[in-house]
Amino acid sequence: MINYQTYRPKIHTGDILAFPHKECKSWYDLQVQSVLFATKSPMAHVAMAWRIGPRVMVFEAVVPKVRVFPLSAMGNFYHFPMHLTYQSDAVDCALREVGKEVEYSKWEGIKALFRLNDPADKKTQCAEFVKNMLLTNNIILPGRAVPGDVVEDLMQLGIKQAMVHNEILP
């Protein structure tokens, strides 16, 4: 496992980050674990990196809506370098979503298991959001809009991942 502080310069705008979830201490953790079981995936969440100078932020769909959040506050993750040529397209698209009233929906995650997501509705979840951001760069991921399928699709494209240890200090 690679240390985040030394690895951070290798993360670029448009790269995909996948987050495992091992905790089982709260009602939220139990919900996440049930989703992981249903999707047969160790990945609980996916997001897109946004480099701003030396800082790395993420665009992510979480309750209650799409936000920008510091990667340094997010714990361990897998890094998938995308080497996007048109990084500004993905950033522009993501920034348009951050300012809108986009309702995050756990129901969207459940519907994704059965490929029942409707891109026309105003609801989203993390994997659907990431797939849409990659689509702005003509990267089509054929799997379901669930974190495990996003990761599997990226690996099928030959994108090598790195496991990064990101210790969150109190």
C-alpha positions in Angstrom: 0.0 0.0 0.0 1.3 3.4 -1.0 1.2 6.5 1.4 -1.1 9.2 0.2 1.2 12.1 1.0 4.0 10.7 -1.3 1.5 9.4 -3.9 -0.6 12.6 -4.2 1.4 14.2 -7.2 0.4 11.2 -9.3 -3.4 11.9 -9.1 -4.7 14.1 -11.9 -8.0 15.7 -12.8 -10.4 13.1 -14.2 -8.8 10.1 -12.5 -11.3 7.8 -10.8 -11.1 6.9 -7.1 -12.8 3.9 -5.6 -13.3 3.5 -1.8 -13.7 0.2 0.1 -15.8 0.2 3.2 -14.9 -2.2 6.0 -16.6 -0.6 9.0 -19.6 -2.2 10.7 -20.2 0.0 13.7 -23.4 2.0 12.8 -26.7 1.8 11.0 -25.0 3.6 8.0 -22.2 1.0 8.0 -24.8 -1.8 8.0 -26.6 -0.2 5.0 -23.3 0.0 3.1 -22.4 -3.6 3.9 -25.8 -4.7 2.6 -25.2 -2.9 -0.7 -21.7 -4.4 -0.9 -23.2 -7.9 -0.3 -25.9 -7.3 -2.9 -23.5 -6.0 -5.6 -20.8 -8.6 -4.7 -18.2 -5.8 -4.5 -15.6 -4.7 -2.0 -16.1 -1.1 -3.4 -18.6 1.1 -1.6 -18.0 4.4 -3.4 -16.5 6.0 -6.5 -15.6 9.6 -7.2 -13.6 11.7 -9.8 -10.4 13.6 -8.8 -10.0 17.3 -9.4 -6.4 18.7 -9.0 -6.2 22.3 -7.9 -2.6 23.2 -7.7 -1.0 20.9 -5.0 -4.5 20.0 -3.6 -6.6 17.1 -4.8 -10.3 17.4 -4.3 -13.0 15.0 -5.4 -16.3 15.4 -7.2 -18.7 12.9 -5.6 -22.4 12.2 -5.3 -23.3 11.7 -1.6 -26.3 12.6 0.6 -27.7 15.1 0.0 -26.2 16.1 -3.4 -23.1 16.3 -5.5 -20.2 18.0 -3.8 -16.5 18.9 -3.9 -14.6 17.4 -1.0 -10.9 17.1 0.0 -9.4 13.7 -0.9 -7.1 14.0 2.2 -10.2 13.6 4.4 -11.5 10.4 2.8 -9.5 7.4 3.9 -7.9 4.6 1.9 -8.8 4.4 -1.8 -7.9 2.8 -5.1 -6.6 5.2 -7.8 -7.4 4.6 -11.5 -5.3 7.0 -13.7 -7.5 7.9 -16.7 -5.0 10.1 -18.6 -7.9 12.2 -19.9 -7.1 14.5 -22.9 -10.2 16.7 -22.4 -10.0 17.2 -18.6 -11.8 20.5 -18.7 -14.9 18.9 -20.2 -15.3 16.6 -17.3 -14.6 19.4 -14.8 -17.1 21.7 -16.5 -19.7 19.0 -16.4 -19.0 18.2 -12.8 -19.1 21.8 -11.7 -22.5 22.3 -13.4 -23.8 19.4 -11.3 -22.4 20.8 -8.0 -24.4 24.0 -8.2 -27.7 22.3 -9.0 -30.4 20.8 -6.8 -29.4 17.2 -7.6 -31.1 14.9 -5.1 -28.9 12.0 -4.1 -30.9 8.8 -3.9 -30.1 5.4 -2.3 -33.1 4.2 -4.4 -31.0 5.0 -7.5 -28.3 2.7 -6.2 -30.8 -0.1 -5.8 -32.3 0.5 -9.2 -28.8 0.4 -10.7 -28.5 -3.3 -9.6 -31.2 -4.0 -12.2 -30.1 -1.4 -14.8 -33.2 0.6 -14.1 -31.6 4.1 -13.8 -33.3 6.9 -15.7 -30.8 9.6 -16.8 -33.7 12.0 -17.3 -34.7 12.1 -13.6 -33.0 14.6 -11.2 -31.6 11.8 -9.0 -28.2 10.3 -9.0 -25.7 8.2 -7.0 -21.9 7.9 -7.0 -21.4 5.4 -9.8 -24.0 6.9 -12.1 -22.4 10.3 -11.6 -18.9 8.9 -12.4 -20.1 7.1 -15.5 -21.7 10.4 -16.7 -18.5 12.3 -16.1 -16.4 9.8 -18.0 -19.0 9.9 -20.8 -18.1 13.6 -21.4 -14.7 12.2 -22.5 -16.2 9.5 -24.6 -15.4 6.8 -22.2 -18.3 4.4 -22.0 -18.5 1.9 -19.1 -20.9 -0.9 -20.1 -21.5 -2.3 -16.5 -24.2 -1.4 -14.1 -24.0 2.0 -12.3 -22.7 0.5 -9.1 -19.1 1.0 -7.7 -18.0 -2.6 -8.2 -19.0 -2.6 -11.9 -17.3 0.8 -12.5 -14.1 -0.7 -11.0 -14.5 -3.9 -13.1 -15.1 -1.9 -16.3 -12.0 0.2 -15.7 -9.9 -2.9 -15.1 -11.4 -4.4 -18.3 -10.1 -1.3 -20.1 -6.6 -2.2 -18.9 -6.4 0.7 -16.4 -4.0 -0.3 -13.6 -5.0 0.8 -10.1 -2.9 1.6 -7.1 -4.1 1.1 -3.5 -3.4 4.3 -1.5 -3.2 4.4 2.3 -4.7 7.7 3.5 -4.7 7.9 7.2 -7.2 10.4 8.5 -5.9 12.2 11.6 -8.3 13.3 14.4 
